[in-house]
């Protein structure tokens, strides 16, 4: 009961109010970062504040006095803003309605935690894992304010925050989970930073479960529905020289972890860069093809073994798109496209799918933790870490 007494109550409205105050005063969100005892100011009119104005929380200060994130990591790449953040904001209600089944492996992990554990869910989505173990306490965060609002309506304790800059003091939680989040981060340094944050916010001896989409998908036909990123997208959004070549004879160090396994797929795509310039992923796929098949189909089939950067479509039914009206603007702005045949607005989501062994190499370069389990489950690579030092 001691943990219950110490836990603050910070529903979405309180977080919204306090975070909005931060944007005007420049103060840090210390109520959550330090979990000091005490409540929020009830005199504020919560109804006057829109959840759409929820900001990403500012960088917190680590115990060594340095900011937890470098400016390089904190600056969200445009590809994530456009093809992750804005997309999930737009599809949140429909996405949430499809996310209710719990993965058995995640259930097993959460149910194995000691009674009274505080679990931090980074990238909680619609909150389907929050409260799964009734003997534990959960705090969720996600970059999408609409998804956080859905969680709050269910009574969960949640807030808007970035996976590479978690708003908790070091060593606060007993365990943390990151389910299907890291593959939405477009650079290696951001993926590594997200892992570092998960380890930082748990206590020594605390466990961290991470799952990511695998390049080695069980359903091979599913991959054919994805649009590989060509060289233009990779250079514009991920950086010149990405993906980097990995020599078959090289020894691997964390500093040389590639964005893709090999560069051959991108080299083969260079010839179509000029005609692809300025087009949407769908236009790139369908250009110069009357039957809707990509002119790159043969190239994609040959190189799919090595491809790791994709746009994955999300079909938002017309009747669901009308709920918010946001899709009308999305189509007009080129963020989405209409598919009258399927009666849906189609959004493209950015994914970096992980190759076998890549997640292990990534986390192995993070200090203060050890790998205690790793496995493949439902087309995902999964890993469990234990924090070894504070």
Buried (B, 14 or more C-beta within 10 A) or exposed (E): EEEEEEBBEBBBBBBBBBBBBBEEEEEBBBBBBEBEEEEBEEEBEEEEBEBEEBBBBBBBBEEEEEBBBEEEBBEBBEBBBBBBBBBBBBBBBBBBEEBEEEBEBBEEBBEEBEEEBBBBBBBBBBBBBBBBBEEBBBBBBBBBBBBBBBBBEEEBBBBBBBBBBBBBBBBBBBBBBBBBBBBBBBBBEBBBBBBBBBBBBBBEEBBBBBBBBBBBBEEEEEBEEBBBBBBBBBBBBBBEEBBBBBEEEEEEEEEBBBBBBBBBBBEBBEEBBEEBEEBBBBEBBBBEEEEEEBBBEEBBEEBBEBBBBBBBBBBBEBEBBEEBEBBEEBBEEEBBBBBEEEEBBBBBBBBBBBBEEBBEBBBBEBEBBEEEEBEEEEBBBBBBBBBEEE
